[in-house]
Amino acid sequence: MSLFFRLLLLTGLVSAQNYVGTQINNSLPFVPGSEITYFNVISSSGLNLTLTNYMSLNSSGKRFDPTKIQRAVIIIHGLQRDPGTYMANILSALSQVPNRPDVSVDSVAIMAPYFPNGDDKNYGYPWTDGLAPGKGSTTNALVWQGSQWAGGANNQYPSYSVHTSSYDALDQAVKWFDNTAVFPNMHQIVIAGHSLGAQTTNRYAAIGSVLNTKSPVNYWIANPNSWLWFNSSRPLDTSSCPTYDDYREGLSNFTNTYGATLLKGGGSAVLARWNSRNINFARGTQDTGDDSTTCAPETTGSNRNERFFNFIRWFPPSCPNPTSGPCDTVDYVNVGHDAGAMMASPAGQARLFLDNFSGDKSKATDFGCPRLQTGDDPYPNSTCTQPVAHPDQGTYSGLTYQGCYSDSQPHQLPYTAYAGNSAATLDLCASSCVKAGYSIAGAEYGNE
């Protein structure tokens, strides 16, 4: 075989990596504007494994021309493992981008990977009952245990190769899109997620490998239920939650093989990795829900809203130079826990499709005015001149204002100085509690 022929063969295989994985029989739904494809993931031992995914089609309903692609978005599904829903939502958001005919499915490639688990037998992948334990998955389809894919754990099937992390698969997808022999005009890659997909994106940004991509990579993190904490301290009490710092909420008891070397450097190494990324925080201001199944998230806030503000207060986002080096953004969208609405908002469209579209480093400033917390505007909009909605309120009777927190039943502060007082002020609240011998006071409902 001549060298020229071998080079052509290699280029062909690389360009087709998303289309040469083994076809896995499945019952995933058809999503207009996309097709189900099979990404060839190479294990650490050189075995070929398959990651099922949705891939967008061009405006003619055909596979896109990679030479025309300027941007790639990898959108990660949530707990329900429904990549089709996420593909439909993001295609809808892309179609609604106003006044930019150049930004379309002909120039933006979208991939929605599928991370199945044991509940998806004979739906997401074939399964044969009656075989030896763990041998019922008879294809090379990558399958994980429970929701461990969100934290980068290794796969459980196929049983003959169980050393591939979900983050290994993401690494290989990023590298494929970054290959200039395939995508010569690629300018930007975005890893995006909402809810559990956002938790995945958060953890992947924190412990993911340094890939040295030619194209910048941004991480769009929308409404996660919790955040990876980079030290063992927490804003709230941890005494009743002995597992509060276990991974995926903290860095203790980390058992993954992916990221193990980084974790040996401790929290400071992980925080440095996180700070080296371009993070696009996306907060639905009406999303005050909580889907926690353990006590750990409760130590960083009582709901998704409180946890977000505590996280950015403890680990502040920054954008020293929007055209060079890491640059974070914080966007507020007036919706609830709604992935489609977050993607289709002007903020979502900017981060997913428009920022740096032409490779000129341009990006939109932070969306949402007024700002909601001091330090929440790493890339401020100069036209937003309204003060922070909850500014530092100073000192009252020797007690210094610390911010807003969510109360619970029974009340976190057991003493009630007064209730139903229409003349209540912060001064009255603080002085009443100080006179009663307390060093902490909190006002709520405007009269209690």
C-alpha positions in Angstrom: 0.0 0.0 0.0 1.5 3.3 -1.0 2.0 6.1 1.6 -0.4 8.3 -0.4 -3.2 5.7 -0.2 -2.6 5.1 3.5 -2.9 8.8 4.2 -6.2 9.0 2.2 -7.5 6.0 4.2 -6.5 7.5 7.5 -8.2 10.8 6.6 -11.3 9.0 5.6 -11.5 7.1 8.8 -11.0 10.2 10.9 -13.6 12.2 9.0 -16.1 9.4 9.4 -15.5 8.7 13.1 -19.0 9.6 14.0 -20.4 7.2 11.3 -18.2 4.1 11.6 -19.2 2.9 15.1 -21.2 -0.4 15.2 -24.9 0.2 14.4 -26.7 -0.5 17.7 -30.3 -1.6 17.4 -32.4 0.7 19.5 -35.8 2.3 19.8 -34.7 5.9 20.3 -37.3 8.3 18.7 -36.9 10.0 15.4 -36.1 13.7 15.6 -36.6 15.8 12.5 -33.5 17.6 11.4 -31.2 14.9 12.8 -30.2 11.2 12.5 -29.1 8.6 15.0 -25.4 7.9 14.4 -22.8 5.7 16.1 -19.5 7.3 17.2 -16.5 5.0 17.4 -14.9 5.4 20.8 -11.4 3.8 21.2 -10.8 2.3 24.6 -7.5 2.6 26.5 -6.6 -0.8 25.2 -7.4 0.0 21.6 -10.8 -1.7 21.4 -13.5 -0.2 19.2 -16.6 0.7 21.3 -19.8 2.6 20.2 -21.4 5.7 21.6 -24.9 6.2 20.2 -25.9 9.8 19.5 -28.0 12.2 17.5 -26.3 14.3 14.9 -27.8 17.3 13.2 -28.4 17.3 9.4 -28.1 20.2 7.1 -30.8 22.4 5.6 -31.3 19.8 2.8 -31.9 17.0 5.3 -28.5 15.5 4.4 -25.3 15.0 6.4 -23.6 18.4 6.7 -20.5 19.3 4.7 -17.7 19.4 7.4 -15.8 22.0 5.4 -18.7 24.4 6.0 -19.0 23.9 9.7 -17.8 26.8 11.8 -19.1 25.7 15.2 -19.9 22.5 17.1 -22.2 22.1 20.0 -22.3 18.9 22.1 -25.5 19.0 24.1 -25.7 16.6 27.1 -29.0 15.2 28.2 -30.4 15.1 31.7 -31.4 12.3 34.2 -34.0 10.8 31.8 -31.3 10.0 29.2 -33.4 11.6 26.5 -30.9 12.9 23.9 -33.7 13.2 21.3 -35.5 15.8 23.4 -32.4 17.8 23.8 -31.6 17.6 20.1 -35.1 18.8 19.3 -34.9 21.7 21.8 -31.5 22.9 20.6 -32.4 22.6 16.9 -35.5 24.8 17.7 -33.3 27.3 19.5 -30.9 27.4 16.5 -33.8 28.0 14.1 -34.9 31.0 16.1 -31.7 32.9 16.0 -32.7 36.3 14.5 -31.1 38.2 11.6 -28.2 35.7 11.1 -28.9 33.6 8.0 -25.2 32.5 8.2 -25.8 30.8 11.5 -27.8 27.7 10.7 -27.6 23.9 10.5 -25.3 24.3 7.5 -22.6 26.0 9.6 -23.4 24.6 13.1 -23.0 20.9 13.9 -24.9 19.6 16.9 -24.2 16.3 18.6 -26.4 14.9 21.4 -24.6 11.9 22.9 -26.6 9.1 24.6 -25.4 7.7 28.0 -27.6 4.7 28.6 -27.8 2.6 31.8 -29.2 -0.7 32.9 -32.8 0.6 32.7 -32.4 1.0 28.9 -32.1 -2.7 28.1 -33.8 -3.5 24.8 -34.6 0.2 24.3 -31.2 1.8 24.0 -29.2 -1.3 23.3 -29.9 -5.1 22.8 -30.0 -7.3 25.9 -30.3 -11.1 26.0 -31.7 -12.6 29.2 -30.5 -15.9 30.5 -26.8 -15.4 29.9 -24.1 -15.3 32.6 -24.3 -12.2 35.0 -23.2 -9.1 33.2 -23.1 -10.8 29.8 -26.5 -9.9 28.5 -25.3 -6.9 26.6 -24.0 -8.6 23.5 -22.9 -5.5 21.4 -20.0 -3.0 21.9 -22.5 -0.3 22.9 -21.2 1.8 25.8 -23.5 1.6 28.8 -23.0 3.0 32.3 -24.3 2.2 35.7 -27.1 4.4 37.0 -26.2 8.1 36.6 -22.5 7.5 37.1 -21.9 8.8 33.5 -22.6 12.3 34.9 -19.4 12.1 37.0 -17.1 10.5 34.5 -17.2 7.0 35.8 -16.2 4.0 33.6 -18.7 2.0 31.6 -20.2 -1.3 32.8 -20.9 -2.7 29.3 -19.7 -4.3 27.2 -18.4 -6.5 30.0 -15.2 -7.3 28.1 -14.1 -3.7 28.2 -15.1 -1.6 31.2 -12.4 1.1 31.4 -14.0 3.8 29.3 -15.2 7.0 31.1 -18.0 9.0 29.8 -15.5 11.8 29.8 -13.2 9.8 27.6 -16.1 9.7 25.1 -16.5 13.5 25.4 -12.8 14.0 24.9 -12.8 12.0 21.7 -15.8 13.9 20.4 -14.1 17.2 21.1 -11.0 16.1 19.4 -13.0 14.9 16.3 -14.6 18.3 16.0 -11.2 20.0 16.5 -9.5 18.1 13.8 -8.7 20.6 11.0 -8.3 17.8 8.5 -12.0 17.2 8.9 -13.4 20.6 10.0 -10.9 23.1 8.5 -13.1 26.1 9.3 -14.0 25.3 12.9 -13.9 28.3 15.2 -15.7 27.3 18.4 -16.7 24.2 20.3 -19.3 24.3 23.0 -20.1 21.6 25.7 -23.6 22.3 27.0 -25.9 20.8 29.5 -29.1 21.6 31.5 -30.0 20.0 34.9 -28.1 16.7 35.2 -26.4 17.5 31.9 -25.3 20.8 33.5 -23.9 18.8 36.4 -22.0 16.7 33.9 -20.6 19.8 32.2 -19.6 21.3 35.5 -17.7 18.2 36.6 -16.2 17.6 33.1 -14.9 21.2 33.0 -13.4 20.8 36.4 -11.6 17.4 36.0 -11.5 17.0 32.2 -8.2 16.5 30.5 -6.3 19.4 28.9 -6.9 18.7 25.2 -4.9 21.6 23.8 -7.5 22.2 21.1 -7.0 24.6 18.3 -10.6 25.9 18.6 -11.6 27.4 21.9 -14.0 25.3 24.1 -16.7 26.8 26.2 -18.9 25.1 28.8 -22.5 26.2 29.0 -23.9 25.2 32.5 -27.6 25.8 32.9 -29.5 25.1 36.2 -27.6 22.2 37.7 -29.0 20.8 40.9 -25.6 21.0 42.5 -22.0 22.0 41.9 -18.7 20.4 42.4 -17.1 22.0 45.5 -13.4 22.6 45.4 -12.6 22.5 49.1 -14.1 20.8 52.2 -15.8 23.9 53.6 -19.4 24.6 52.9 -21.7 27.6 53.4 -24.1 25.6 55.6 -23.8 23.1 58.4 -22.4 19.7 57.4 -22.6 17.9 60.8 -25.6 15.8 59.9 -24.3 14.9 56.5 -21.1 12.7 56.7 -21.0 12.2 53.0 -21.2 15.9 52.1 -17.8 16.1 50.5 -17.9 12.8 48.6 -17.5 13.0 44.8 -19.7 14.2 42.8 -20.5 17.0 45.4 -16.9 17.3 46.7 -13.5 15.8 46.0 -13.3 13.1 48.8 -13.6 9.4 48.1 -12.9 9.9 44.4 -12.8 6.4 42.8 -12.8 7.2 39.1 -9.8 6.4 36.9 -10.5 9.4 34.7 -9.1 12.5 36.5 -7.3 10.5 39.2 -3.9 12.0 38.4 -5.4 15.5 38.7 -7.1 14.7 42.0 -3.7 13.8 43.5 -3.0 17.5 43.4 -5.9 18.2 45.7 -8.6 20.8 45.5 -6.2 23.6 44.4 -5.3 21.6 41.3 -8.9 21.0 40.4 -9.8 24.7 41.0 -6.9 25.8 38.8 -8.2 23.5 36.0 -11.7 25.0 36.5 -10.4 28.5 36.4 -8.6 27.8 33.1 -11.9 27.1 31.3 -14.4 29.4 29.6 -17.5 29.0 31.7 -20.9 30.3 30.6 -23.1 30.2 33.7 -26.8 30.2 32.8 -29.3 30.8 35.6 -33.1 30.5 35.2 -34.2 33.0 37.8 -37.6 31.3 38.4 -35.9 27.9 39.0 -36.0 27.4 42.8 -36.5 23.7 42.8 -34.5 20.8 44.3 -34.1 17.3 43.0 -31.5 16.1 45.6 -31.4 12.5 46.6 -28.7 12.9 49.2 -28.0 15.4 51.9 -24.8 16.8 50.3 -26.4 19.5 48.1 -28.2 20.8 51.1 -24.9 21.9 52.6 -24.4 24.4 49.8 -28.0 25.8 49.7 -31.6 24.6 50.1 -32.4 24.8 46.4 -30.8 25.3 42.9 -31.1 29.1 43.2 -29.4 29.4 46.5 -26.7 26.9 45.5 -25.8 28.9 42.4 -25.3 32.1 44.3 -23.3 30.4 47.0 -21.1 28.8 44.4 -20.2 31.9 42.5 -19.7 33.7 45.8 -17.2 31.1 46.9 -15.6 30.5 43.5 -16.0 33.9 41.7 -16.3 33.9 37.9 -13.9 36.2 36.1 -13.1 37.6 32.7 -9.9 39.6 32.8 -9.7 39.9 29.0 -12.7 38.8 26.9 -10.5 38.4 23.8 -7.6 36.5 25.3 -7.5 33.8 28.0 -10.3 32.4 30.0 -13.5 34.5 30.2 -16.6 33.6 32.2 -20.1 35.0 31.7 -23.1 34.9 34.0 -26.5 35.2 32.3 -29.9 35.5 34.0 -33.0 34.2 32.1 -36.5 34.8 33.4 -37.6 31.2 33.2 -37.8 28.1 35.4 -36.2 24.7 35.1 -36.9 24.6 31.3 -34.1 23.4 29.0 -35.8 24.5 25.8 -36.5 28.0 27.1 -33.0 28.4 28.4 -31.5 27.5 25.0 -33.9 29.6 23.0 -33.4 32.7 25.1 -31.2 35.5 23.7 -28.6 34.5 26.3 -28.8 30.9 25.3 -28.5 31.7 21.6 -25.5 33.9 22.2 -23.5 31.3 24.2 -24.6 28.2 22.2 -24.4 29.7 18.6 -23.1 33.2 18.3 -20.2 34.0 20.5 -16.9 33.9 18.5 -18.9 32.5 15.5 -16.5 33.9 12.9 -13.4 33.3 15.0 -13.0 37.0 15.9 -13.2 36.4 19.7 -16.3 38.6 20.0 -18.9 37.7 22.6 -21.9 39.2 24.2 -21.7 40.7 27.7 -23.5 39.3 30.7 -27.3 39.0 30.2 -29.7 40.2 32.8 -30.2 43.6 34.5 -30.2 44.4 37.3 -27.5 42.1 38.6 -28.5 40.0 41.6 -25.4 39.6 43.7 -22.1 41.4 44.0 -19.5 39.8 41.8 -22.0 38.2 39.4 -20.9 40.2 36.4 -17.5 39.0 35.1 -18.2 40.5 31.7 -20.5 43.4 32.5 -22.9 45.2 30.2 -22.0 48.9 30.4 -25.7 49.8 29.8 -26.8 48.1 33.0 -26.4 50.9 35.5 -29.0 49.6 38.0 -27.6 48.7 41.4 -27.3 45.1 42.5 -30.8 43.9 43.5 -29.6 42.8 47.0 -26.7 45.1 47.8 -24.5 45.0 50.9 -26.7 46.5 53.6 -23.9 47.4 56.0 -23.8 46.9 59.8 -26.7 47.0 62.2 -26.3 46.9 66.0 -22.9 45.3 65.4 -24.2 42.6 63.0 -22.9 42.8 59.5 -25.1 41.9 56.5 -24.2 38.6 55.0 -26.7 38.0 52.2 -29.9 36.2 51.5 -30.6 32.6 52.5 -33.5 30.2 52.3 -35.3 29.4 55.6 -36.9 26.1 56.4 -39.3 24.5 58.9 -38.5 24.4 61.7 -36.8 27.8 61.3 -33.0 27.7 61.1 -32.9 30.5 63.7 -35.0 29.2 66.7 -35.7 32.5 68.5 -38.5 34.8 67.2 -38.1 38.4 68.5 -41.4 39.5 66.9 -43.8 38.6 64.1 -46.4 40.6 62.3 -44.7 43.9 63.0 -45.5 46.3 60.1 -42.9 48.7 61.4 -40.1 46.1 61.2 -36.7 47.2 59.9 -33.3 45.7 59.7 -32.2 47.9 62.6 -35.1 46.7 64.8 -34.4 43.0 63.9 -30.7 43.2 64.7 -31.1 45.2 67.9 -33.9 43.0 69.2 -31.8 39.8 68.7 -28.6 41.4 70.1 -30.5 42.5 73.3 -31.7 38.9 73.6 -28.1 37.7 73.6 -27.9 36.4 70.0 -25.0 37.0 67.5 -27.0 36.1 64.4 -30.3 37.6 63.2 -32.5 37.2 60.1 -35.5 39.2 58.8 -38.2 37.6 56.6 -41.6 38.3 55.2 -41.0 42.0 55.8 -42.5 41.8 59.3 -40.8 38.9 61.2 
